[in-house]
Amino acid sequence: MISLTREDWAEIYYALEMKLLALRQGKYGPEDRPTQDAEWIAHIEALKQMIGPDGVNAAQEGIERIN
């Protein structure tokens, strides 16, 4: 089993934040299908909420919560 620390989760959170910023700025090019970007944004935002900006949510719940 993989064990991640609170700090690991915080780094993952901020990596998702950067991916979300690039997506919103259109740096990934055009969508392959309508609503693709909106779905991706919603998924990334949900992951970020589960992790929490300081990683504490994910650290308390463990990796199973993120799967």
PQR file with spaces between the fields and no chain letter, atoms N, CA, C, O and H, PARSE charges and radii, in Angstrom:
ATOM       1  N    MET     1       0.836   -1.179    0.000 -0.4000 1.5000
ATOM       2  CA   MET     1       0.000    0.000    0.000 -0.0000 2.0000
ATOM       3  C    MET     1       0.887    1.251    0.000  0.5500 1.7000
ATOM       4  O    MET     1       1.923    1.294    0.664 -0.5500 1.4000
ATOM       5  N    ILE     2       0.472    2.233   -0.734 -0.4000 1.5000
ATOM       6  CA   ILE     2       1.191    3.504   -0.795 -0.0000 2.0000
ATOM       7  C    ILE     2       0.781    4.350    0.398  0.5500 1.7000
ATOM       8  O    ILE     2      -0.405    4.465    0.708 -0.5500 1.4000
ATOM       9  H    ILE     2      -0.370    2.199   -1.273  0.4000 1.0000
ATOM      10  N    SER     3       1.746    4.933    1.056 -0.4000 1.5000
ATOM      11  CA   SER     3       1.471    5.812    2.188 -0.0000 2.0000
ATOM      12  C    SER     3       1.992    7.205    1.859  0.5500 1.7000
ATOM      13  O    SER     3       3.192    7.400    1.666 -0.5500 1.4000
ATOM      14  H    SER     3       2.709    4.841    0.804  0.4000 1.0000
ATOM      15  N    LEU     4       1.082    8.171    1.796 -0.4000 1.5000
ATOM      16  CA   LEU     4       1.460    9.545    1.493 -0.0000 2.0000
ATOM      17  C    LEU     4       1.268   10.414    2.729  0.5500 1.7000
ATOM      18  O    LEU     4       0.313   10.238    3.486 -0.5500 1.4000
ATOM      19  H    LEU     4       0.107    8.013    1.953  0.4000 1.0000
ATOM      20  N    THR     5       2.173   11.335    2.916 -0.4000 1.5000
ATOM      21  CA   THR     5       2.083   12.249    4.053 -0.0000 2.0000
ATOM      22  C    THR     5       1.171   13.426    3.707  0.5500 1.7000
ATOM      23  O    THR     5       0.763   13.611    2.560 -0.5500 1.4000
ATOM      24  H    THR     5       2.948   11.478    2.301  0.4000 1.0000
ATOM      25  N    ARG     6       0.875   14.195    4.718 -0.4000 1.5000
ATOM      26  CA   ARG     6       0.083   15.411    4.516 -0.0000 2.0000
ATOM      27  C    ARG     6       0.792   16.336    3.521  0.5500 1.7000
ATOM      28  O    ARG     6       0.146   16.956    2.676 -0.5500 1.4000
ATOM      29  H    ARG     6       1.206   14.044    5.649  0.4000 1.0000
ATOM      30  N    GLU     7       2.094   16.424    3.623 -0.4000 1.5000
ATOM      31  CA   GLU     7       2.872   17.266    2.713 -0.0000 2.0000
ATOM      32  C    GLU     7       2.805   16.750    1.278  0.5500 1.7000
ATOM      33  O    GLU     7       2.737   17.538    0.334 -0.5500 1.4000
ATOM      34  H    GLU     7       2.619   15.920    4.310  0.4000 1.0000
ATOM      35  N    ASP     8       2.825   15.419    1.112 -0.4000 1.5000
ATOM      36  CA   ASP     8       2.680   14.830   -0.224 -0.0000 2.0000
ATOM      37  C    ASP     8       1.344   15.238   -0.840  0.5500 1.7000
ATOM      38  O    ASP     8       1.275   15.645   -1.999 -0.5500 1.4000
ATOM      39  H    ASP     8       2.880   14.779    1.878  0.4000 1.0000
ATOM      40  N    TRP     9       0.285   15.119   -0.036 -0.4000 1.5000
ATOM      41  CA   TRP     9      -1.051   15.476   -0.520 -0.0000 2.0000
ATOM      42  C    TRP     9      -1.143   16.959   -0.851  0.5500 1.7000
ATOM      43  O    TRP     9      -1.806   17.337   -1.816 -0.5500 1.4000
ATOM      44  H    TRP     9       0.341   14.788    0.906  0.4000 1.0000
ATOM      45  N    ALA    10      -0.488   17.798   -0.065 -0.4000 1.5000
ATOM      46  CA   ALA    10      -0.491   19.237   -0.350 -0.0000 2.0000
ATOM      47  C    ALA    10       0.185   19.504   -1.700  0.5500 1.7000
ATOM      48  O    ALA    10      -0.281   20.350   -2.462 -0.5500 1.4000
ATOM      49  H    ALA    10       0.051   17.490    0.719  0.4000 1.0000
ATOM      50  N    GLU    11       1.266   18.800   -2.000 -0.4000 1.5000
ATOM      51  CA   GLU    11       1.933   18.969   -3.297 -0.0000 2.0000
ATOM      52  C    GLU    11       1.034   18.519   -4.435  0.5500 1.7000
ATOM      53  O    GLU    11       0.982   19.164   -5.483 -0.5500 1.4000
ATOM      54  H    GLU    11       1.645   18.113   -1.380  0.4000 1.0000
ATOM      55  N    ILE    12       0.330   17.421   -4.235 -0.4000 1.5000
ATOM      56  CA   ILE    12      -0.611   16.937   -5.255 -0.0000 2.0000
ATOM      57  C    ILE    12      -1.710   17.970   -5.471  0.5500 1.7000
ATOM      58  O    ILE    12      -2.094   18.243   -6.608 -0.5500 1.4000
ATOM      59  H    ILE    12       0.373   16.897   -3.385  0.4000 1.0000
ATOM      60  N    TYR    13      -2.216   18.544   -4.384 -0.4000 1.5000
ATOM      61  CA   TYR    13      -3.260   19.570   -4.469 -0.0000 2.0000
ATOM      62  C    TYR    13      -2.792   20.731   -5.343  0.5500 1.7000
ATOM      63  O    TYR    13      -3.513   21.162   -6.243 -0.5500 1.4000
ATOM      64  H    TYR    13      -1.905   18.323   -3.460  0.4000 1.0000
ATOM      65  N    TYR    14      -1.603   21.230   -5.086 -0.4000 1.5000
ATOM      66  CA   TYR    14      -1.121   22.383   -5.842 -0.0000 2.0000
ATOM      67  C    TYR    14      -0.742   22.022   -7.275  0.5500 1.7000
ATOM      68  O    TYR    14      -0.800   22.884   -8.152 -0.5500 1.4000
ATOM      69  H    TYR    14      -1.017   20.880   -4.355  0.4000 1.0000
ATOM      70  N    ALA    15      -0.360   20.786   -7.537 -0.4000 1.5000
ATOM      71  CA   ALA    15      -0.145   20.344   -8.919 -0.0000 2.0000
ATOM      72  C    ALA    15      -1.474   20.346   -9.674  0.5500 1.7000
ATOM      73  O    ALA    15      -1.533   20.742  -10.838 -0.5500 1.4000
ATOM      74  H    ALA    15      -0.313   20.085   -6.824  0.4000 1.0000
ATOM      75  N    LEU    16      -2.539   19.900   -9.004 -0.4000 1.5000
ATOM      76  CA   LEU    16      -3.866   19.952   -9.612 -0.0000 2.0000
ATOM      77  C    LEU    16      -4.298   21.393   -9.850  0.5500 1.7000
ATOM      78  O    LEU    16      -4.933   21.696  -10.860 -0.5500 1.4000
ATOM      79  H    LEU    16      -2.490   19.577   -8.059  0.4000 1.0000
ATOM      80  N    GLU    17      -3.956   22.276   -8.926 -0.4000 1.5000
ATOM      81  CA   GLU    17      -4.279   23.698   -9.074 -0.0000 2.0000
ATOM      82  C    GLU    17      -3.611   24.265  -10.334  0.5500 1.7000
ATOM      83  O    GLU    17      -4.235   25.025  -11.074 -0.5500 1.4000
ATOM      84  H    GLU    17      -3.440   22.030   -8.105  0.4000 1.0000
ATOM      85  N    MET    18      -2.367   23.906  -10.575 -0.4000 1.5000
ATOM      86  CA   MET    18      -1.660   24.382  -11.765 -0.0000 2.0000
ATOM      87  C    MET    18      -2.264   23.803  -13.045  0.5500 1.7000
ATOM      88  O    MET    18      -2.381   24.503  -14.051 -0.5500 1.4000
ATOM      89  H    MET    18      -1.860   23.289   -9.973  0.4000 1.0000
ATOM      90  N    LYS    19      -2.644   22.537  -13.006 -0.4000 1.5000
ATOM      91  CA   LYS    19      -3.287   21.908  -14.162 -0.0000 2.0000
ATOM      92  C    LYS    19      -4.617   22.593  -14.451  0.5500 1.7000
ATOM      93  O    LYS    19      -4.953   22.836  -15.610 -0.5500 1.4000
ATOM      94  H    LYS    19      -2.550   21.969  -12.189  0.4000 1.0000
ATOM      95  N    LEU    20      -5.365   22.901  -13.414 -0.4000 1.5000
ATOM      96  CA   LEU    20      -6.647   23.578  -13.558 -0.0000 2.0000
ATOM      97  C    LEU    20      -6.458   24.970  -14.158  0.5500 1.7000
ATOM      98  O    LEU    20      -7.227   25.376  -15.029 -0.5500 1.4000
ATOM      99  H    LEU    20      -5.092   22.703  -12.472  0.4000 1.0000
ATOM     100  N    LEU    21      -5.462   25.688  -13.708 -0.4000 1.5000
ATOM     101  CA   LEU    21      -5.174   27.018  -14.239 -0.0000 2.0000
ATOM     102  C    LEU    21      -4.836   26.939  -15.733  0.5500 1.7000
ATOM     103  O    LEU    21      -5.350   27.725  -16.529 -0.5500 1.4000
ATOM     104  H    LEU    21      -4.838   25.358  -13.000  0.4000 1.0000
ATOM     105  N    ALA    22      -3.984   26.001  -16.107 -0.4000 1.5000
ATOM     106  CA   ALA    22      -3.617   25.833  -17.516 -0.0000 2.0000
ATOM     107  C    ALA    22      -4.836   25.463  -18.357  0.5500 1.7000
ATOM     108  O    ALA    22      -4.988   25.949  -19.478 -0.5500 1.4000
ATOM     109  H    ALA    22      -3.567   25.362  -15.460  0.4000 1.0000
ATOM     110  N    LEU    23      -5.689   24.618  -17.830 -0.4000 1.5000
ATOM     111  CA   LEU    23      -6.901   24.212  -18.536 -0.0000 2.0000
ATOM     112  C    LEU    23      -7.817   25.409  -18.757  0.5500 1.7000
ATOM     113  O    LEU    23      -8.340   25.605  -19.854 -0.5500 1.4000
ATOM     114  H    LEU    23      -5.566   24.223  -16.920  0.4000 1.0000
ATOM     115  N    ARG    24      -8.005   26.199  -17.721 -0.4000 1.5000
ATOM     116  CA   ARG    24      -8.874   27.378  -17.837 -0.0000 2.0000
ATOM     117  C    ARG    24      -8.288   28.425  -18.783  0.5500 1.7000
ATOM     118  O    ARG    24      -9.032   29.203  -19.379 -0.5500 1.4000
ATOM     119  H    ARG    24      -7.580   26.040  -16.830  0.4000 1.0000
ATOM     120  N    GLN    25      -6.978   28.453  -18.923 -0.4000 1.5000
ATOM     121  CA   GLN    25      -6.324   29.400  -19.826 -0.0000 2.0000
ATOM     122  C    GLN    25      -6.238   28.868  -21.259  0.5500 1.7000
ATOM     123  O    GLN    25      -5.702   29.538  -22.141 -0.5500 1.4000
ATOM     124  H    GLN    25      -6.373   27.821  -18.439  0.4000 1.0000
ATOM     125  N    GLY    26      -6.762   27.678  -21.484 -0.4000 1.5000
ATOM     126  CA   GLY    26      -6.790   27.114  -22.827 -0.0000 2.0000
ATOM     127  C    GLY    26      -5.465   26.583  -23.329  0.5500 1.7000
ATOM     128  O    GLY    26      -5.257   26.503  -24.540 -0.5500 1.4000
ATOM     129  H    GLY    26      -7.198   27.134  -20.767  0.4000 1.0000
ATOM     130  N    LYS    27      -4.568   26.221  -22.437 -0.4000 1.5000
ATOM     131  CA   LYS    27      -3.239   25.762  -22.845 -0.0000 2.0000
ATOM     132  C    LYS    27      -3.217   24.318  -23.336  0.5500 1.7000
ATOM     133  O    LYS    27      -2.174   23.836  -23.777 -0.5500 1.4000
ATOM     134  H    LYS    27      -4.737   26.286  -21.454  0.4000 1.0000
ATOM     135  N    TYR    28      -4.351   23.621  -23.265 -0.4000 1.5000
ATOM     136  CA   TYR    28      -4.404   22.242  -23.739 -0.0000 2.0000
ATOM     137  C    TYR    28      -5.021   22.132  -25.124  0.5500 1.7000
ATOM     138  O    TYR    28      -5.233   21.025  -25.620 -0.5500 1.4000
ATOM     139  H    TYR    28      -5.198   24.013  -22.906  0.4000 1.0000
ATOM     140  N    GLY    29      -5.310   23.259  -25.752 -0.4000 1.5000
ATOM     141  CA   GLY    29      -5.885   23.242  -27.091 -0.0000 2.0000
ATOM     142  C    GLY    29      -7.389   23.029  -27.055  0.5500 1.7000
ATOM     143  O    GLY    29      -8.004   23.063  -25.989 -0.5500 1.4000
ATOM     144  H    GLY    29      -5.138   24.158  -25.349  0.4000 1.0000
ATOM     145  N    PRO    30      -7.981   22.807  -28.233 -0.5600 1.5000
ATOM     146  CA   PRO    30      -9.436   22.678  -28.311  0.2800 2.0000
ATOM     147  C    PRO    30      -9.930   21.367  -27.704  0.5500 1.7000
ATOM     148  O    PRO    30      -9.195   20.385  -27.603 -0.5500 1.4000
ATOM     149  N    GLU    31     -11.185   21.387  -27.309 -0.4000 1.5000
ATOM     150  CA   GLU    31     -11.821   20.189  -26.756 -0.0000 2.0000
ATOM     151  C    GLU    31     -12.012   19.150  -27.854  0.5500 1.7000
ATOM     152  O    GLU    31     -12.234   19.502  -29.012 -0.5500 1.4000
ATOM     153  H    GLU    31     -11.783   22.185  -27.391  0.4000 1.0000
ATOM     154  N    ASP    32     -11.926   17.876  -27.496 -0.4000 1.5000
ATOM     155  CA   ASP    32     -12.222   16.808  -28.448 -0.0000 2.0000
ATOM     156  C    ASP    32     -13.725   16.672  -28.649  0.5500 1.7000
ATOM     157  O    ASP    32     -14.186   16.255  -29.712 -0.5500 1.4000
ATOM     158  H    ASP    32     -11.745   17.590  -26.555  0.4000 1.0000
ATOM     159  N    ARG    33     -14.478   17.025  -27.624 -0.4000 1.5000
ATOM     160  CA   ARG    33     -15.942   16.981  -27.698 -0.0000 2.0000
ATOM     161  C    ARG    33     -16.497   18.088  -26.806  0.5500 1.7000
ATOM     162  O    ARG    33     -15.836   18.513  -25.858 -0.5500 1.4000
ATOM     163  H    ARG    33     -14.104   17.363  -26.760  0.4000 1.0000
ATOM     164  N    PRO    34     -17.701   18.554  -27.105 -0.5600 1.5000
ATOM     165  CA   PRO    34     -18.300   19.604  -26.266  0.2800 2.0000
ATOM     166  C    PRO    34     -18.402   19.144  -24.811  0.5500 1.7000
ATOM     167  O    PRO    34     -18.638   17.965  -24.547 -0.5500 1.4000
ATOM     168  N    THR    35     -18.234   20.028  -23.914 -0.4000 1.5000
ATOM     169  CA   THR    35     -18.309   19.827  -22.450 -0.0000 2.0000
ATOM     170  C    THR    35     -17.104   19.087  -21.866  0.5500 1.7000
ATOM     171  O    THR    35     -17.043   18.893  -20.652 -0.5500 1.4000
ATOM     172  H    THR    35     -18.042   20.985  -24.128  0.4000 1.0000
ATOM     173  N    GLN    36     -16.157   18.675  -22.688 -0.4000 1.5000
ATOM     174  CA   GLN    36     -15.006   17.930  -22.168 -0.0000 2.0000
ATOM     175  C    GLN    36     -14.250   18.740  -21.117  0.5500 1.7000
ATOM     176  O    GLN    36     -13.937   18.225  -20.044 -0.5500 1.4000
ATOM     177  H    GLN    36     -16.208   18.833  -23.674  0.4000 1.0000
ATOM     178  N    ASP    37     -13.954   20.000  -21.420 -0.4000 1.5000
ATOM     179  CA   ASP    37     -13.209   20.826  -20.467 -0.0000 2.0000
ATOM     180  C    ASP    37     -13.999   21.043  -19.187  0.5500 1.7000
ATOM     181  O    ASP    37     -13.433   20.988  -18.095 -0.5500 1.4000
ATOM     182  H    ASP    37     -14.208   20.419  -22.292  0.4000 1.0000
ATOM     183  N    ALA    38     -15.298   21.289  -19.305 -0.4000 1.5000
ATOM     184  CA   ALA    38     -16.133   21.503  -18.118 -0.0000 2.0000
ATOM     185  C    ALA    38     -16.136   20.264  -17.229  0.5500 1.7000
ATOM     186  O    ALA    38     -16.088   20.380  -16.005 -0.5500 1.4000
ATOM     187  H    ALA    38     -15.757   21.334  -20.192  0.4000 1.0000
ATOM     188  N    GLU    39     -16.192   19.089  -17.831 -0.4000 1.5000
ATOM     189  CA   GLU    39     -16.166   17.841  -17.060 -0.0000 2.0000
ATOM     190  C    GLU    39     -14.817   17.666  -16.371  0.5500 1.7000
ATOM     191  O    GLU    39     -14.754   17.268  -15.208 -0.5500 1.4000
ATOM     192  H    GLU    39     -16.232   18.994  -18.825  0.4000 1.0000
ATOM     193  N    TRP    40     -13.756   17.961  -17.083 -0.4000 1.5000
ATOM     194  CA   TRP    40     -12.409   17.831  -16.531 -0.0000 2.0000
ATOM     195  C    TRP    40     -12.219   18.811  -15.378  0.5500 1.7000
ATOM     196  O    TRP    40     -11.664   18.450  -14.340 -0.5500 1.4000
ATOM     197  H    TRP    40     -13.807   18.284  -18.028  0.4000 1.0000
ATOM     198  N    ILE    41     -12.675   20.044  -15.555 -0.4000 1.5000
ATOM     199  CA   ILE    41     -12.587   21.051  -14.492 -0.0000 2.0000
ATOM     200  C    ILE    41     -13.346   20.585  -13.257  0.5500 1.7000
ATOM     201  O    ILE    41     -12.836   20.688  -12.142 -0.5500 1.4000
ATOM     202  H    ILE    41     -13.125   20.338  -16.398  0.4000 1.0000
ATOM     203  N    ALA    42     -14.556   20.074  -13.443 -0.4000 1.5000
ATOM     204  CA   ALA    42     -15.359   19.598  -12.311 -0.0000 2.0000
ATOM     205  C    ALA    42     -14.657   18.450  -11.591  0.5500 1.7000
ATOM     206  O    ALA    42     -14.667   18.392  -10.361 -0.5500 1.4000
ATOM     207  H    ALA    42     -14.971   19.990  -14.349  0.4000 1.0000
ATOM     208  N    HIS    43     -14.051   17.540  -12.345 -0.4000 1.5000
ATOM     209  CA   HIS    43     -13.358   16.399  -11.744 -0.0000 2.0000
ATOM     210  C    HIS    43     -12.148   16.864  -10.927  0.5500 1.7000
ATOM     211  O    HIS    43     -11.938   16.406   -9.804 -0.5500 1.4000
ATOM     212  H    HIS    43     -14.043   17.587  -13.343  0.4000 1.0000
ATOM     213  N    ILE    44     -11.362   17.771  -11.497 -0.4000 1.5000
ATOM     214  CA   ILE    44     -10.186   18.279  -10.788 -0.0000 2.0000
ATOM     215  C    ILE    44     -10.602   19.034   -9.530  0.5500 1.7000
ATOM     216  O    ILE    44      -9.971   18.888   -8.484 -0.5500 1.4000
ATOM     217  H    ILE    44     -11.533   18.143  -12.410  0.4000 1.0000
ATOM     218  N    GLU    45     -11.662   19.842   -9.624 -0.4000 1.5000
ATOM     219  CA   GLU    45     -12.136   20.579   -8.450 -0.0000 2.0000
ATOM     220  C    GLU    45     -12.609   19.631   -7.354  0.5500 1.7000
ATOM     221  O    GLU    45     -12.382   19.889   -6.171 -0.5500 1.4000
ATOM     222  H    GLU    45     -12.174   19.961  -10.474  0.4000 1.0000
ATOM     223  N    ALA    46     -13.268   18.529   -7.739 -0.4000 1.5000
ATOM     224  CA   ALA    46     -13.716   17.542   -6.750 -0.0000 2.0000
ATOM     225  C    ALA    46     -12.518   16.889   -6.062  0.5500 1.7000
ATOM     226  O    ALA    46     -12.529   16.697   -4.847 -0.5500 1.4000
ATOM     227  H    ALA    46     -13.452   18.319   -8.699  0.4000 1.0000
ATOM     228  N    LEU    47     -11.495   16.551   -6.827 -0.4000 1.5000
ATOM     229  CA   LEU    47     -10.288   15.969   -6.236 -0.0000 2.0000
ATOM     230  C    LEU    47      -9.630   16.940   -5.266  0.5500 1.7000
ATOM     231  O    LEU    47      -9.219   16.555   -4.172 -0.5500 1.4000
ATOM     232  H    LEU    47     -11.486   16.707   -7.815  0.4000 1.0000
ATOM     233  N    LYS    48      -9.534   18.202   -5.673 -0.4000 1.5000
ATOM     234  CA   LYS    48      -8.929   19.217   -4.804 -0.0000 2.0000
ATOM     235  C    LYS    48      -9.701   19.346   -3.493  0.5500 1.7000
ATOM     236  O    LYS    48      -9.102   19.491   -2.428 -0.5500 1.4000
ATOM     237  H    LYS    48      -9.869   18.515   -6.562  0.4000 1.0000
ATOM     238  N    GLN    49     -11.015   19.292   -3.573 -0.4000 1.5000
ATOM     239  CA   GLN    49     -11.828   19.405   -2.359 -0.0000 2.0000
ATOM     240  C    GLN    49     -11.583   18.213   -1.436  0.5500 1.7000
ATOM     241  O    GLN    49     -11.516   18.373   -0.218 -0.5500 1.4000
ATOM     242  H    GLN    49     -11.502   19.173   -4.439  0.4000 1.0000
ATOM     243  N    MET    50     -11.451   17.019   -2.016 -0.4000 1.5000
ATOM     244  CA   MET    50     -11.182   15.831   -1.199 -0.0000 2.0000
ATOM     245  C    MET    50      -9.823   15.913   -0.513  0.5500 1.7000
ATOM     246  O    MET    50      -9.669   15.468    0.624 -0.5500 1.4000
ATOM     247  H    MET    50     -11.506   16.890   -3.006  0.4000 1.0000
ATOM     248  N    ILE    51      -8.841   16.479   -1.202 -0.4000 1.5000
ATOM     249  CA   ILE    51      -7.486   16.566   -0.652 -0.0000 2.0000
ATOM     250  C    ILE    51      -7.380   17.683    0.373  0.5500 1.7000
ATOM     251  O    ILE    51      -6.808   17.492    1.446 -0.5500 1.4000
ATOM     252  H    ILE    51      -8.966   16.840   -2.126  0.4000 1.0000
ATOM     253  N    GLY    52      -7.927   18.846    0.048 -0.4000 1.5000
ATOM     254  CA   GLY    52      -7.802   20.020    0.914 -0.0000 2.0000
ATOM     255  C    GLY    52      -6.492   20.730    0.635  0.5500 1.7000
ATOM     256  O    GLY    52      -5.494   20.075    0.334 -0.5500 1.4000
ATOM     257  H    GLY    52      -8.391   19.001   -0.824  0.4000 1.0000
ATOM     258  N    PRO    53      -6.465   22.067    0.727 -0.5600 1.5000
ATOM     259  CA   PRO    53      -5.276   22.822    0.350  0.2800 2.0000
ATOM     260  C    PRO    53      -4.037   22.511    1.180  0.5500 1.7000
ATOM     261  O    PRO    53      -2.913   22.691    0.710 -0.5500 1.4000
ATOM     262  N    ASP    54      -4.231   22.055    2.384 -0.4000 1.5000
ATOM     263  CA   ASP    54      -3.079   21.719    3.220 -0.0000 2.0000
ATOM     264  C    ASP    54      -2.833   20.212    3.272  0.5500 1.7000
ATOM     265  O    ASP    54      -1.953   19.749    3.997 -0.5500 1.4000
ATOM     266  H    ASP    54      -5.143   21.909    2.765  0.4000 1.0000
ATOM     267  N    GLY    55      -3.618   19.444    2.499 -0.4000 1.5000
ATOM     268  CA   GLY    55      -3.450   17.998    2.434 -0.0000 2.0000
ATOM     269  C    GLY    55      -4.053   17.234    3.588  0.5500 1.7000
ATOM     270  O    GLY    55      -4.006   16.004    3.605 -0.5500 1.4000
ATOM     271  H    GLY    55      -4.333   19.821    1.910  0.4000 1.0000
ATOM     272  N    VAL    56      -4.621   17.938    4.554 -0.4000 1.5000
ATOM     273  CA   VAL    56      -5.091   17.273    5.767 -0.0000 2.0000
ATOM     274  C    VAL    56      -6.280   16.349    5.505  0.5500 1.7000
ATOM     275  O    VAL    56      -6.365   15.291    6.128 -0.5500 1.4000
ATOM     276  H    VAL    56      -4.659   18.937    4.539  0.4000 1.0000
ATOM     277  N    ASN    57      -7.190   16.705    4.617 -0.4000 1.5000
ATOM     278  CA   ASN    57      -8.348   15.849    4.348 -0.0000 2.0000
ATOM     279  C    ASN    57      -7.904   14.481    3.857  0.5500 1.7000
ATOM     280  O    ASN    57      -8.363   13.458    4.366 -0.5500 1.4000
ATOM     281  H    ASN    57      -7.121   17.565    4.111  0.4000 1.0000
ATOM     282  N    ALA    58      -7.026   14.456    2.885 -0.4000 1.5000
ATOM     283  CA   ALA    58      -6.554   13.194    2.325 -0.0000 2.0000
ATOM     284  C    ALA    58      -5.687   12.439    3.316  0.5500 1.7000
ATOM     285  O    ALA    58      -5.771   11.214    3.400 -0.5500 1.4000
ATOM     286  H    ALA    58      -6.654   15.286    2.472  0.4000 1.0000
ATOM     287  N    ALA    59      -4.867   13.140    4.058 -0.4000 1.5000
ATOM     288  CA   ALA    59      -3.989   12.484    5.028 -0.0000 2.0000
ATOM     289  C    ALA    59      -4.803   11.785    6.109  0.5500 1.7000
ATOM     290  O    ALA    59      -4.425   10.710    6.574 -0.5500 1.4000
ATOM     291  H    ALA    59      -4.799   14.135    3.989  0.4000 1.0000
ATOM     292  N    GLN    60      -5.915   12.388    6.509 -0.4000 1.5000
ATOM     293  CA   GLN    60      -6.756   11.783    7.544 -0.0000 2.0000
ATOM     294  C    GLN    60      -7.528   10.589    7.010  0.5500 1.7000
ATOM     295  O    GLN    60      -7.706    9.592    7.710 -0.5500 1.4000
ATOM     296  H    GLN    60      -6.222   13.261    6.131  0.4000 1.0000
ATOM     297  N    GLU    61      -7.989   10.692    5.758 -0.4000 1.5000
ATOM     298  CA   GLU    61      -8.823    9.642    5.186 -0.0000 2.0000
ATOM     299  C    GLU    61      -8.024    8.542    4.506  0.5500 1.7000
ATOM     300  O    GLU    61      -8.520    7.424    4.362 -0.5500 1.4000
ATOM     301  H    GLU    61      -7.844   11.501    5.189  0.4000 1.0000
ATOM     302  N    GLY    62      -6.821    8.828    4.091 -0.4000 1.5000
ATOM     303  CA   GLY    62      -6.003    7.842    3.396 -0.0000 2.0000
ATOM     304  C    GLY    62      -6.282    7.832    1.905  0.5500 1.7000
ATOM     305  O    GLY    62      -7.181    8.515    1.415 -0.5500 1.4000
ATOM     306  H    GLY    62      -6.418    9.736    4.208  0.4000 1.0000
ATOM     307  N    ILE    63      -5.498    7.049    1.205 -0.4000 1.5000
ATOM     308  CA   ILE    63      -5.568    7.034   -0.253 -0.0000 2.0000
ATOM     309  C    ILE    63      -6.892    6.483   -0.775  0.5500 1.7000
ATOM     310  O    ILE    63      -7.299    6.845   -1.879 -0.5500 1.4000
ATOM     311  H    ILE    63      -4.768    6.494    1.603  0.4000 1.0000
ATOM     312  N    GLU    64      -7.572    5.631   -0.031 -0.4000 1.5000
ATOM     313  CA   GLU    64      -8.815    5.039   -0.505 -0.0000 2.0000
ATOM     314  C    GLU    64      -9.863    6.099   -0.819  0.5500 1.7000
ATOM     315  O    GLU    64     -10.675    5.923   -1.727 -0.5500 1.4000
ATOM     316  H    GLU    64      -7.241    5.338    0.866  0.4000 1.0000
ATOM     317  N    ARG    65      -9.847    7.183   -0.080 -0.4000 1.5000
ATOM     318  CA   ARG    65     -10.841    8.238   -0.306 -0.0000 2.0000
ATOM     319  C    ARG    65     -10.648    8.890   -1.676  0.5500 1.7000
ATOM     320  O    ARG    65     -11.620    9.358   -2.268 -0.5500 1.4000
ATOM     321  H    ARG    65      -9.188    7.325    0.658  0.4000 1.0000
ATOM     322  N    ILE    66      -9.456    8.931   -2.175 -0.4000 1.5000
ATOM     323  CA   ILE    66      -9.157    9.588   -3.440 -0.0000 2.0000
ATOM     324  C    ILE    66      -9.461    8.669   -4.624  0.5500 1.7000
ATOM     325  O    ILE    66      -9.753    9.163   -5.714 -0.5500 1.4000
ATOM     326  H    ILE    66      -8.666    8.551   -1.694  0.4000 1.0000
ATOM     327  N    ASN    67      -9.401    7.363   -4.443 -0.4000 1.5000
ATOM     328  CA   ASN    67      -9.670    6.425   -5.544 -0.0000 2.0000
ATOM     329  C    ASN    67     -11.077    6.505   -6.030  0.5500 1.7000
ATOM     330  O    ASN    67     -11.455    5.780   -6.950 -0.5500 1.4000
ATOM     331  H    ASN    67      -9.164    6.962   -3.558  0.4000 1.0000
